[in-house]
């Protein structure tokens, strides 16, 4: 259902890889709500994904950019404002990567060159993106910038590895840069802390299937889907949330406030009974 919440609004969406990605589904929802946008991702990610299909579906143009490169980001912002016909109203940062996770390196045995690269892609790129937008004065007043994060930034999830540190850094950047963007330009900056979601990237985390099942049992409303996250992002891009900024907003079915649930306790009781 469309309410035209983003009619006349324009922006940039980072991170649409394939139909499983949150950025992809968010792009579809932005299109349905009347928004226009430029799609971007790193050239290597674009070769692996199906972003051209999404561009055709939503009538969007693609501007490749390595989000760790200031030169690429400056080109992206300049071309996007040219293509879209003016300043931007929204930006979605939905990118993250850990080579240590991909290569199976334990948190206590990191390859620090890989760690640094992952931090640059997953967190520092958010600062670089906002700095580029800020210096170019590329955001309209009451615009909205959103990045996706995960609760491992606050709590220990061992197999999430160095991505937990990256997300903690990402959230700090959102608050710190969000202050200046709000004070100087009336632009909102928030992060959404999403449930574990079966995206292509998420499924690369060790033990993901077990954890998503655990989170489902722990959450009173169950896990939030990628579509739920897209819909939440739409509200943050819209004028309905003009005074919401510097927030880390949980979209997780209540998981973040749970200690234990009946469903999880029943699993333990069942296992104890079987042992007896």
C-alpha positions as CSV (number, residue, x, y, z in Angstrom):
1,X,0.0,0.0,0.0
2,X,1.3,3.4,-0.9
3,X,0.7,6.7,0.9
4,X,3.0,8.8,-1.3
5,X,5.0,9.6,1.8
6,X,8.1,10.4,-0.3
7,X,6.4,12.1,-3.3
8,X,8.8,14.7,-4.7
9,X,11.7,13.5,-2.5
10,X,15.0,12.3,-4.0
11,X,18.1,10.6,-2.6
12,X,20.9,8.0,-2.8
13,X,20.6,4.3,-1.8
14,X,23.9,2.5,-1.0
15,X,24.1,-1.2,-0.9
16,X,21.5,-2.8,-3.1
17,X,23.1,-6.1,-4.1
18,X,20.2,-8.5,-4.8
19,X,16.6,-9.0,-4.0
20,X,17.4,-10.3,-0.5
21,X,19.1,-7.1,0.5
22,X,17.4,-4.6,2.7
23,X,18.6,-1.8,0.5
24,X,17.0,-3.4,-2.5
25,X,13.6,-3.8,-0.8
26,X,13.9,-0.3,0.6
27,X,14.5,1.0,-2.9
28,X,11.4,-0.7,-4.1
29,X,9.4,0.8,-1.3
30,X,10.8,4.3,-1.9
31,X,9.8,4.0,-5.5
32,X,6.3,2.9,-4.4
33,X,6.0,5.9,-2.1
34,X,6.9,8.3,-4.9
35,X,10.5,8.9,-4.2
36,X,13.3,9.0,-6.8
37,X,16.9,8.0,-6.2
38,X,20.3,7.0,-7.6
39,X,21.6,3.5,-6.8
40,X,25.2,3.0,-5.9
41,X,27.5,0.3,-4.8
42,X,31.2,-0.6,-5.1
43,X,32.1,-1.8,-8.7
44,X,33.0,-5.3,-7.5
45,X,29.7,-5.6,-5.6
46,X,27.8,-4.4,-8.6
47,X,29.4,-7.1,-10.7
48,X,28.3,-9.8,-8.2
49,X,24.7,-8.4,-7.8
50,X,21.7,-7.7,-10.0
51,X,21.5,-3.9,-9.4
52,X,20.7,-3.2,-13.1
53,X,17.5,-5.2,-12.7
54,X,16.5,-3.0,-9.8
55,X,17.4,0.2,-11.7
56,X,15.1,-0.8,-14.6
57,X,12.3,-1.7,-12.2
58,X,12.4,1.6,-10.4
59,X,13.4,3.9,-13.3
60,X,16.6,4.7,-11.5
61,X,20.2,5.5,-12.6
62,X,23.3,3.8,-11.2
63,X,26.5,5.6,-10.2
64,X,29.2,3.2,-9.1
65,X,31.2,4.4,-6.1
66,X,33.6,2.9,-3.6
67,X,32.3,4.4,-0.4
68,X,35.8,4.4,1.1
69,X,37.0,6.8,-1.6
70,X,36.4,10.5,-1.2
71,X,37.0,11.0,-4.9
72,X,34.3,8.5,-5.7
73,X,31.9,9.9,-3.2
74,X,32.4,13.5,-4.5
75,X,31.6,12.2,-8.0
76,X,28.6,10.3,-6.7
77,X,27.1,13.3,-4.9
78,X,27.7,15.7,-7.8
79,X,26.2,13.3,-10.4
80,X,23.3,12.4,-8.2
81,X,22.2,16.0,-7.6
82,X,22.6,16.5,-11.4
83,X,20.6,13.4,-12.3
84,X,17.9,14.1,-9.7
85,X,17.7,17.8,-10.4
86,X,18.6,19.3,-7.1
87,X,19.6,18.6,-3.5
88,X,18.9,15.4,-1.7
89,X,16.2,14.5,0.8
90,X,17.4,11.1,1.9
91,X,20.4,8.8,2.0
92,X,20.5,5.1,3.0
93,X,23.8,3.6,4.1
94,X,23.4,-0.2,4.0
95,X,26.9,-1.5,3.5
96,X,29.2,-3.6,5.7
97,X,31.9,-6.1,5.3
98,X,34.3,-8.2,7.4
99,X,37.1,-10.1,5.7
100,X,37.9,-11.7,9.0
101,X,34.4,-13.2,9.1
102,X,34.6,-14.2,5.4
103,X,38.0,-15.9,6.0
104,X,37.0,-17.6,9.2
105,X,39.5,-15.7,11.4
106,X,38.5,-15.8,15.1
107,X,38.0,-12.5,17.0
108,X,41.0,-13.3,19.1
109,X,43.2,-13.9,16.1
110,X,42.4,-11.1,13.7
111,X,44.4,-10.1,10.6
112,X,44.5,-6.4,11.3
113,X,44.9,-5.4,7.7
114,X,41.6,-7.1,7.1
115,X,40.2,-5.5,10.2
116,X,41.1,-2.0,9.0
117,X,39.6,-2.6,5.6
118,X,36.4,-3.8,7.2
119,X,36.2,-0.8,9.5
120,X,36.7,1.5,6.5
121,X,33.9,-0.1,4.5
122,X,31.5,-0.7,7.4
123,X,31.8,2.4,9.5
124,X,34.3,5.0,8.3
125,X,32.5,5.1,4.9
126,X,29.5,6.5,6.7
127,X,31.6,9.4,8.0
128,X,33.1,9.9,4.6
129,X,29.7,9.9,3.0
130,X,28.3,12.5,5.4
131,X,31.4,14.6,5.3
132,X,31.1,14.7,1.5
133,X,27.4,15.6,1.6
134,X,28.0,18.2,4.3
135,X,30.8,20.0,2.5
136,X,28.9,20.0,-0.8
137,X,25.8,21.3,1.0
138,X,24.0,18.6,-0.9
139,X,21.1,17.8,1.6
140,X,17.9,19.7,1.7
141,X,16.7,21.1,5.0
142,X,14.8,18.4,7.0
143,X,16.5,15.7,4.9
144,X,17.2,12.3,6.5
145,X,20.3,10.1,6.6
146,X,19.9,6.5,7.8
147,X,22.4,3.7,8.4
148,X,21.7,0.1,9.2
149,X,23.2,-1.5,12.3
150,X,22.9,-4.4,14.6
151,X,22.6,-4.9,18.4
152,X,26.0,-6.6,18.6
153,X,27.2,-3.0,18.9
154,X,25.9,-3.1,22.5
155,X,25.9,-6.8,23.4
156,X,28.2,-9.7,22.8
157,X,27.4,-12.0,19.9
158,X,30.7,-14.0,19.6
159,X,30.4,-15.1,16.0
160,X,29.6,-11.5,14.8
161,X,33.3,-11.0,15.2
162,X,34.9,-7.5,14.4
163,X,31.6,-6.5,12.7
164,X,30.4,-5.8,16.3
165,X,33.1,-3.2,16.7
166,X,32.3,-1.7,13.2
167,X,28.7,-1.3,14.1
168,X,29.5,0.4,17.4
169,X,31.7,2.8,15.6
170,X,29.0,3.4,13.0
171,X,26.5,4.3,15.6
172,X,28.9,6.7,17.3
173,X,29.6,8.4,13.9
174,X,25.8,8.8,13.4
175,X,25.5,10.6,16.8
176,X,28.5,12.8,16.4
177,X,28.1,13.8,12.8
178,X,24.3,14.0,13.3
179,X,24.8,16.7,15.8
180,X,26.6,19.0,13.3
181,X,24.2,18.1,10.5
182,X,21.2,18.9,12.7
183,X,22.6,22.1,14.1
184,X,24.0,23.5,10.9
185,X,21.7,22.2,8.2
186,X,18.5,20.8,9.9
187,X,19.3,17.3,8.6
188,X,18.4,14.2,10.6
189,X,20.8,11.3,11.1
190,X,19.7,8.0,12.7
191,X,20.6,4.3,12.7
192,X,18.2,1.3,12.6
193,X,19.2,-1.7,14.7
194,X,17.6,-4.5,12.7
195,X,16.7,-8.1,13.7
196,X,19.0,-10.7,12.2
197,X,17.8,-10.9,8.6
198,X,18.5,-13.6,6.0
199,X,20.3,-11.3,3.5
200,X,23.2,-12.6,1.4
201,X,25.6,-10.8,3.7
202,X,23.9,-11.9,7.0
203,X,24.0,-15.6,6.0
204,X,27.7,-15.4,5.8
205,X,28.0,-15.2,9.6
206,X,28.8,-18.4,11.4
207,X,25.9,-20.0,13.1
208,X,23.4,-17.6,11.5
209,X,20.6,-20.1,11.1
210,X,20.7,-21.0,14.8
211,X,20.8,-17.5,15.9
212,X,17.9,-16.3,13.8
213,X,15.8,-19.1,15.2
214,X,16.9,-18.1,18.8
215,X,16.0,-14.4,18.1
216,X,12.6,-15.5,16.8
217,X,11.9,-17.3,20.0
218,X,13.1,-14.4,22.1
219,X,11.2,-11.6,20.4
220,X,7.6,-11.1,21.5
221,X,6.7,-10.0,17.9
222,X,9.1,-12.2,16.2
223,X,12.0,-11.1,14.0
224,X,11.5,-8.0,11.9
225,X,11.8,-8.8,8.2
226,X,13.7,-6.9,5.5
227,X,10.4,-5.4,4.4
228,X,9.7,-4.3,8.0
229,X,13.0,-2.5,8.0
230,X,12.3,-0.9,4.6
231,X,9.0,0.4,5.9
232,X,10.6,1.8,9.0
233,X,13.2,3.5,6.9
234,X,10.4,5.1,4.8
235,X,9.0,6.7,7.9
236,X,12.4,8.1,8.7
237,X,12.8,9.5,5.2
238,X,9.4,11.1,5.4
239,X,8.3,14.4,7.0
240,X,6.5,12.4,9.7
241,X,9.7,12.2,11.7
242,X,11.2,15.7,11.3
243,X,12.4,15.9,14.9
244,X,13.8,12.4,15.2
245,X,17.6,12.5,15.1
246,X,20.7,11.1,16.8
247,X,18.8,7.9,17.6
248,X,19.6,4.2,17.4
249,X,16.2,2.8,16.7
250,X,15.5,-0.8,17.3
251,X,13.4,-2.7,14.8
252,X,13.7,-6.1,16.3
253,X,10.3,-7.4,17.5
254,X,11.2,-6.4,21.1
255,X,14.4,-8.6,21.3
256,X,16.6,-5.7,22.6
257,X,14.5,-5.4,25.8
258,X,14.1,-9.1,26.5
259,X,16.0,-11.1,29.2
260,X,14.4,-14.4,28.5
261,X,11.2,-15.7,26.9
262,X,8.8,-18.6,27.6
263,X,9.6,-20.1,24.3
264,X,13.4,-20.1,25.0
265,X,12.8,-21.4,28.5
266,X,10.6,-24.2,27.2
267,X,13.5,-25.3,24.9
268,X,15.8,-25.5,27.8
269,X,13.3,-27.4,29.9
270,X,12.7,-29.9,27.1
271,X,16.4,-30.5,26.7
272,X,16.8,-31.0,30.5
273,X,13.9,-33.4,30.5
274,X,15.5,-35.4,27.7
275,X,18.8,-35.6,29.5
276,X,17.0,-36.9,32.6
